[in-house]
């Protein structure tokens, strides 16, 4: 799933322009992210990320800038291994959310990708391969299929302006129910603005980290 998230970033950086990002009923995209989520990665307008990375390469490593542009163009035309990103909102938020602190004994981790879309069906049908589309089955508020190459379950939740993709049924079910209090109510307005305006933002709940790794942290302190 880390590789899948990376593929989303690469592909979405080349996604075609669409409409502007939708604003949730609560006024912030962060309302879609549960306040209890310990780790959240946010990508703000991946076209902007693409343009900024291209400008960086032009200035810092001009010998690689042309190669990067060719890679972007190829992924835009062909996708990655038959998967293409369509139906994303231009400048729309994409969140990679861990709903619980990841553990080595928990595979796959409790996580989801939440993205603003112009069309749920267009996004789903392009990100999936033909066999995966044919294997789609409807559940209680979600759709389920199995990855062609990994035999890993994939769950899709249609939330109108947003799509939720997760490898876990229990995580999908949390997005079909009433929304829990969002991260927008936990962060100050200044923190939220800074997090959402950065090209790439990382949020980590250090209280959750300290709780999950209390013994290891204490052992490290003693060793030091």
C-alpha positions as CSV (number, residue, x, y, z in Angstrom):
1,X,0.0,0.0,0.0
2,X,3.0,2.3,0.4
3,X,3.9,1.5,-3.2
4,X,0.3,2.2,-4.2
5,X,0.2,5.5,-2.5
6,X,3.5,6.4,-4.2
7,X,1.9,5.5,-7.6
8,X,-1.1,7.7,-6.8
9,X,1.3,10.6,-6.2
10,X,3.2,10.0,-9.5
11,X,0.0,9.6,-11.5
12,X,-1.9,12.4,-10.0
13,X,0.9,14.8,-10.6
14,X,0.1,14.3,-14.3
15,X,-3.7,14.2,-13.9
16,X,-5.6,16.5,-16.3
17,X,-7.2,19.7,-15.1
18,X,-10.8,19.5,-13.8
19,X,-12.8,21.7,-11.5
20,X,-11.7,23.3,-8.3
21,X,-11.6,21.4,-5.0
22,X,-15.0,20.9,-3.3
23,X,-15.5,22.3,0.2
24,X,-17.2,20.0,2.7
25,X,-20.4,20.9,4.6
26,X,-18.1,21.7,7.5
27,X,-16.1,24.1,5.5
28,X,-12.8,22.2,5.5
29,X,-11.5,19.1,3.7
30,X,-10.1,18.1,7.1
31,X,-13.6,17.3,8.3
32,X,-13.3,14.1,6.2
33,X,-10.3,13.0,8.3
34,X,-11.2,11.6,11.8
35,X,-9.7,13.6,14.6
36,X,-8.4,10.3,16.2
37,X,-6.2,9.5,13.1
38,X,-2.6,9.4,14.4
39,X,-0.9,9.9,11.0
40,X,-2.1,11.9,8.0
41,X,-0.3,12.8,4.8
42,X,-1.8,15.5,2.6
43,X,-1.1,16.4,-1.0
44,X,-2.3,19.8,-2.0
45,X,-3.1,20.2,-5.7
46,X,-0.8,17.6,-7.2
47,X,-0.5,19.7,-10.4
48,X,1.2,22.3,-8.2
49,X,3.5,19.6,-6.7
50,X,4.4,18.6,-10.2
51,X,5.0,22.1,-11.4
52,X,7.1,22.9,-8.3
53,X,9.2,19.7,-8.6
54,X,9.8,20.5,-12.3
55,X,10.9,24.0,-11.5
56,X,13.2,22.7,-8.8
57,X,14.8,20.2,-11.3
58,X,15.2,23.0,-13.9
59,X,17.2,25.0,-11.4
60,X,19.0,22.4,-9.3
61,X,19.4,19.5,-11.7
62,X,18.7,20.7,-15.2
63,X,20.2,17.5,-16.7
64,X,17.4,15.5,-15.2
65,X,14.5,17.9,-15.9
66,X,13.9,16.6,-19.4
67,X,13.9,13.0,-18.2
68,X,11.3,13.8,-15.5
69,X,9.0,15.6,-17.9
70,X,9.1,12.6,-20.3
71,X,8.3,10.3,-17.4
72,X,5.3,12.6,-16.4
73,X,4.1,12.6,-20.0
74,X,4.4,8.8,-20.3
75,X,2.5,8.2,-17.1
76,X,-0.1,10.7,-18.1
77,X,-0.8,8.9,-21.4
78,X,-0.3,5.3,-20.3
79,X,-0.7,5.2,-16.6
80,X,1.1,2.7,-14.5
81,X,0.7,-1.0,-15.3
82,X,-2.8,-0.4,-16.8
83,X,-4.0,1.9,-14.0
84,X,-4.8,5.6,-14.7
85,X,-6.0,8.4,-12.6
86,X,-9.1,10.1,-14.0
87,X,-11.8,12.0,-12.3
88,X,-9.7,13.8,-9.7
89,X,-10.4,17.4,-8.9
90,X,-7.8,19.9,-10.0
91,X,-6.1,21.2,-6.9
92,X,-8.2,18.9,-4.8
93,X,-6.9,17.4,-1.5
94,X,-5.6,13.8,-1.3
95,X,-5.1,12.4,2.1
96,X,-3.3,9.2,3.1
97,X,-4.8,8.5,6.5
98,X,-3.8,5.9,9.1
99,X,-6.8,5.5,11.3
100,X,-4.7,3.6,13.9
101,X,-1.0,3.6,14.6
102,X,0.5,1.0,12.2
103,X,1.9,-2.2,13.8
104,X,4.2,-4.8,12.2
105,X,1.7,-7.6,13.2
106,X,-1.2,-5.8,11.5
107,X,-1.2,-6.3,7.7
108,X,-2.6,-4.5,5.9
109,X,-2.5,-1.5,8.2
110,X,-5.7,0.4,9.1
111,X,-5.4,3.1,6.5
112,X,-7.3,4.8,3.6
113,X,-6.7,7.2,0.7
114,X,-9.3,10.0,0.6
115,X,-9.4,12.0,-2.6
116,X,-11.6,14.8,-4.0
117,X,-13.1,13.6,-7.3
118,X,-15.3,15.0,-10.1
119,X,-16.6,11.5,-10.8
120,X,-16.5,8.5,-8.5
121,X,-17.2,6.0,-11.3
122,X,-14.6,7.5,-13.6
123,X,-11.9,7.3,-10.9
124,X,-12.8,3.8,-9.9
125,X,-13.0,2.4,-13.4
126,X,-9.7,3.9,-14.5
127,X,-7.7,3.0,-11.3
128,X,-8.8,-0.7,-11.6
129,X,-7.8,-3.2,-14.2
130,X,-10.5,-4.9,-16.3
131,X,-10.6,-8.1,-14.2
132,X,-10.9,-6.1,-11.0
133,X,-13.8,-4.1,-12.4
134,X,-15.6,-7.3,-13.4
135,X,-15.1,-8.7,-9.9
136,X,-16.6,-5.6,-8.2
137,X,-19.3,-6.5,-5.7
138,X,-21.5,-4.2,-3.7
139,X,-21.6,-4.2,0.1
140,X,-23.2,-2.1,2.8
141,X,-22.3,1.3,1.4
142,X,-19.1,0.2,-0.3
143,X,-17.8,-1.7,-3.3
144,X,-15.3,-4.5,-3.0
145,X,-12.9,-6.2,-5.4
146,X,-9.6,-8.1,-5.3
147,X,-6.3,-6.9,-6.6
148,X,-5.3,-8.8,-9.8
149,X,-1.6,-9.0,-8.8
150,X,-1.8,-9.3,-5.0
151,X,-5.1,-11.0,-4.1
152,X,-5.5,-8.1,-1.7
153,X,-9.1,-6.9,-1.1
154,X,-9.8,-3.3,-2.1
155,X,-12.8,-1.4,-0.9
156,X,-14.2,1.7,-2.5
157,X,-16.6,4.1,-0.7
158,X,-18.5,6.7,-2.8
159,X,-19.0,9.9,-0.7
160,X,-20.2,12.0,-3.7
161,X,-17.4,14.6,-3.9
162,X,-14.8,12.3,-2.3
163,X,-13.7,8.7,-2.8
164,X,-12.3,6.5,-0.1
165,X,-10.0,3.6,-1.0
166,X,-8.8,1.2,1.6
167,X,-7.5,-2.4,1.9
168,X,-9.7,-3.1,5.0
169,X,-13.4,-3.7,5.3
170,X,-13.5,-2.4,8.9
171,X,-12.0,0.9,7.7
172,X,-14.4,1.2,4.8
173,X,-17.4,0.7,7.2
174,X,-16.3,3.7,9.3
175,X,-16.7,5.9,6.2
176,X,-20.2,4.5,5.4
177,X,-21.5,5.5,8.8
178,X,-22.0,9.0,10.2
179,X,-18.8,10.9,10.2
180,X,-16.8,11.1,13.4
181,X,-15.5,14.5,14.6
182,X,-12.9,15.7,12.0
183,X,-9.3,16.9,12.3
184,X,-10.6,20.4,11.5
185,X,-11.9,20.6,15.0
186,X,-8.7,19.4,16.6
187,X,-6.2,21.7,14.8
188,X,-6.2,25.4,15.3
189,X,-7.1,27.5,12.2
190,X,-3.5,28.5,11.8
191,X,-2.3,24.9,11.9
192,X,-5.0,23.7,9.6
193,X,-4.2,26.5,7.1
194,X,-0.5,25.7,7.1
195,X,-1.1,22.0,6.8
196,X,-3.5,22.3,3.8
197,X,-1.6,25.1,2.0
198,X,1.7,23.2,1.9
199,X,2.5,21.2,-1.3
200,X,2.9,18.1,0.9
201,X,2.0,18.0,4.6
202,X,2.5,15.5,7.4
203,X,0.5,15.4,10.6
204,X,1.6,13.1,13.4
205,X,-0.3,12.9,16.8
206,X,2.7,12.6,19.2
207,X,0.4,11.6,22.1
208,X,-0.6,8.5,20.1
209,X,3.1,7.9,19.2
210,X,4.1,8.1,22.8
211,X,1.3,5.8,23.9
212,X,2.0,3.2,21.2
213,X,5.8,3.2,21.7
214,X,6.0,4.1,25.4
215,X,8.1,1.0,26.4
216,X,10.5,1.4,23.5
217,X,10.9,5.1,24.2
218,X,11.6,4.4,27.9
219,X,14.1,1.7,26.9
220,X,15.9,4.1,24.6
221,X,16.1,6.7,27.3
222,X,17.6,4.2,29.7
223,X,20.1,3.0,27.1
224,X,21.1,6.6,26.3
